[in-house]
Amino acid sequence: MSPIIKMTVQNSDFLTQLDALYQRELPHSQSSLHPAASYHFRNPGKAFRAQLAYSSAAALGIETPDNLYWAAACELLHNASLIHDDISDASTHRRGQQSINHYFGADMALCLGDWMVAKAFELAARNQKHGGVLVALLASAMQETCGGQMSDISQRQCATIDEWKFIARGKTAPLLIAPIKGAAIAAGLDQQLTSLEQLVSLCGLVYQGRNDIDDIVPSSHRSSDLDGRKPNLVISLFGDNGAGNDDFLAWYASNDTSKVGHWQRRIAASDAIVQASHSIDCWLEKATHLIPAIPHPLQDVARALLISVQQKAGVKQQGQIA
């Protein structure tokens, strides 16, 4: 049985338990937050970070109710970051429905996101033996994520490749590695997790790089990254091509949005897409080579994560070609 199928089978009942926990932990019915929280959890998403936490605990032989609390804590922190991101980006939709920001307003979205952060810390603290360390781990992950998001927002010049990597890692990796590290802490695993952290970091680059390609191609839709001057792997590669791109870099540094379509078509027709795809393939290969160096009980979890990221990249590439 492949790691990704094995993880899915193990977690089939877990998602039901996770949803039940959400319903129990929602703000009470008289709270002004209750309608927005109930609305959000109509479609809680794939709960990928929660599944990482739960699968890691299972792989390490941990069988306690704390597993569910830790998984929910990781997922709630991720959800909080999404709600807050939607305020920053003025996003109107999330997971097939209107965003909290758009439907209930920015004030409600801000408060609901803050409530989720607080609830995540509370759930992590329910682990009587390791609660303090787990809360500190979540706090550190959230701080790193906030730093990555702020770099994303404040980057007004066309990011270099190194700048893009720094921002992409900061936005994605901390809340992917935390679920696994928390399970390792609870299991008393004292082995170094450096190789696992490197693998997760590479997976974060692949995930963000794939999203960046999808933002530029096809050019029939307007690139939100070009429009908002957001760091994007393809744009960085195009801007880094040297001679002949001074006019693009000058436009990018301006406030002009009238030529987004023009530059998007130019970028989509350039070699930058091929270069971005090649970078993604290289990162996936490097991540694959790291698996043998990861502590043996967590290797299947790492494989499942890598397969999931590969499928995301592969399926979207096929759809793009079609």
N, C-alpha and C positions, 0 to 999 in steps of 0.2 A: 504494500500500500504506500503510495507516495506521501511525502510529508504534508503537502497541502490538503490532500483528501483526508489523511489521518487527523489533522487538526480540525477540519470541518466536522468530521464524525464525532470527535470528542466534544465539540462545542455546541452541538445541535440543541441539547437541553440547556446549556449554559445561557444562551441568548434569551430563553424564556425566563430563566431565573434573574437575569440582568434587568429585563423589562419590569418584572415584578418588584425588584428592588427600587427602580426608578419611581414606580407608582407609590410605593410606601414612603419614599423619602421626599416626594414633592412638597413644596411649600403648602401649608395647611389651606383648606378650602376657603377660609376667610381672608387669606393673605392676598394683597393686590398683585403679587407675583404669580399666583396660582394659574390664572388663565394663560399667561405667556408660557409658563413652564409646561403646562398640559399641551399646549399647541406645539411647542418644540418637540416634545417626546412622542407626538403622533408618528413622526418619522425620525427615529434616532440615528439613522445611518447604519453602516456596516459594523460599527463597534470594533474596528480593527485593532485599536490599541488595547481595548478590554480583552479581546481574544488573544493578543500577544501575552498579556499578563497571565491570563488563565492557563494558556497552553504551556507557558514557562513554568508555572507552579506545578502543573501536572507532570511535566517532564522531570522536574526535580523531586517528585514524590511528595509534594505537600498536599495534604487532604484536610483542610480546615475551612470553616466559614469565612475566615479572613481573606481567602482567595477572591471571593466575590466582592468583598469590600474594596480590596486593592484594585481589582479590575475596573470597578465602577469609578473609583477615584481617578484613575488614569484617563478614563474615557470622559468624565465630566470636565476635567481640566482641558482636554482637547476641545470639547464642545464650547467651553467658555471662551477659548481663544478664537474659535470660529465666529461666535456671536460678536465679540469685540472687533474682529477683522471686518465684519460686515458693516459696522459703524464707520470704520476708517475708510473703507472702499465705497461706501454708499451703495452696497449691493442690495438689489431688490429681491433676489431669490436665493434659496438655499435648500438643497435636497428636494427639489420639485415643488416647493411651496414658498410663499412669500417669506422673506427673512423677518426675524423678530424686529429688527430695526425699521423695516419698511411697514410692517403690519401694526406694530404696537408703538413705534417711535423710539428714538435714540435713548431717551431716559430709561425706558423699560428695558431695552436691550442692555444698557450699561449695568443696570441693577441685577438683571437676571444672570449676566455673565459673572458679576461679582459674587452672587449667591452660589453659583456653581463652583467657583474657586474655593469658597469657604466650605461648601459641602464636601468637596474633594479632600480637603485637609482633614475634615472631621472623620470621614470614612477611613482614611489612611491611619488616623490616630486610634481607631478601634482595635488595631493589632496591639495587644497588651505588651508583647515582648519587644516588638521592633517599631512601634508607632512613631516614636520621635525621629528615628533615622529615615523612615519612609516619608514622613511629612517634610523633612529637610530635603530629601531627594526630589519630591514634587516641587518644592519651592525653588530649588536650583534649576530644574527643567523649565519652569515657567519664566524665571528670570532670563534664561538664555533665549527662550522663544520670543519674549518681549523685545529683547535686544535685536534679534534677527528681524522681527517685524518692523521695528523702528528704523533699522538700516534700510529696509525695503522701501519704507515710506519716504525717507529723507534723501535717498540717492537721486539727485537731480541730473548729474552728468551721466553719460553712457558708461555703465559699469565695465571695468576690465574683467577678464575671465576670473582672475583671483578674487576680485571683489564679489563677483557673482557667486562663486563657490562658497565664500564666507557667509554671504547672506542666505543662500539656499540651505546650507547646513544648519544655520541658526534657526531657520523657520521650521524645519522638518525633523531633524535628528533628535533633539532633546526629548520630545514627547513620544518618540519611537523606542529609544533605548531605556527610558525610565521604567516602563512596565516590566521589561525583562530583568533589569538590575534589581528592581524591588523584590521580584520573586527569588532572585539569587540571594539577596540579603536575608530574606525570611527563611531560606533553606540553609543558611550558614555557609554558603559557597564562598570560600576565601581565595579562589583562583582569580588571577588577573583576567579582566574582561576587555583588555585593550583591543584584541582582534575583533571581538563582537562590536565594540564601539566603532571601529573603522568600517566594518561591514555595514552597519546601520547608517553611518555617514554617507557611504557610497550609494546606498539605497535611496537616501534622501536626495542626492544629486540626480539620480536616475528619475525619480518621481517628479522632481521640479523641472528637470530638463524636458521630460515628455510633455508636461503641461505647457511649457514655454513653446515647444514646437506647435502644439495644438492652438495656441493663441495666435500664431502667425499664419498657419496653413489650416484650411484654405483661405485665400485672401478675399473670399466673398463675404466674410464677416469682418467687422472692424476690430482690430487688435486693441484690447483694453490695456495691454502693457505699453504699447507705443503711445496710445492716447494719454495714459496717466504717467508716462515716463517711469515705468516700473522695471526693475532689473529682470532681464530675460536672456537666457543663454544664447538664443539665436541672434538677438539684437547685438549682444556683446561680441559675438563672433563676426558679425557683419561690420560692426564699428571698428573692430580690431584688424581689419584686412589691410589697413595702411593707406597707401596713396589712392586718391580719388574719392575718399570718404569724408573729406573735410567739410563738404557741403552738408552731408548727413549729420555729422557731429555738431555743426553750428545750428542746424534746425532743431536737433534733439535738445540742445541747451536752451532753446528759446521757449516761449509760451505758445507758439503757433501750433494749433491742432488741425488746421485746414488741409495739411498735406499727409495726414496719417495714411490714407488709402494709397497715395503715391509711393510712400516709403515702404509700406507693407508689401506692396506688389514687387518692389525692387528687392526687398529682403527675401521674399518667398521664391523669387526667381534666381537668387544667388546660390553660391556653394555653401552658405551658412547652414542650411537645413541638413545637408549631407554631413557637414562637419559636426553638427550637434548630434546626429544619429550615431556617428562614429564614436564620439565621446561617450555616449550612453552605453554602447557596446563594450567599450574599454572599461568603464566603471563596473559593469556587470561581470566582466571577466575577472577583474581584480577582486571583487567581492567573493566570487566563487572560490578563488584560491585561498581565501582567508578561512574558510569553513574548517579545515582540519586543525587549525590553531585554536579554535574555540573549545571551551570545556565540553567534553563529550555529551553530557546530558542535554546541553542546549543546542547541539548541532542540528537536530531536526527542526527546532524552532527557527534557527537561522536559515535553514534551507527553505522552510515554508515561507518566510518573509521574502527571501530572494525570488522564489517562484512567483509569489504574488506580484512583486514589482515587475518581473519579466513579463508576466501575462498582461499587466497594464500597458507596458510599452509595446508588446507584440500585437495585441488586439487592436490598439489604436493605430499602429502603423498599417495593419492590414486594411482597416476601415478607411484610412487616408488614401491608400493606393486605389481602393475600389471607387 
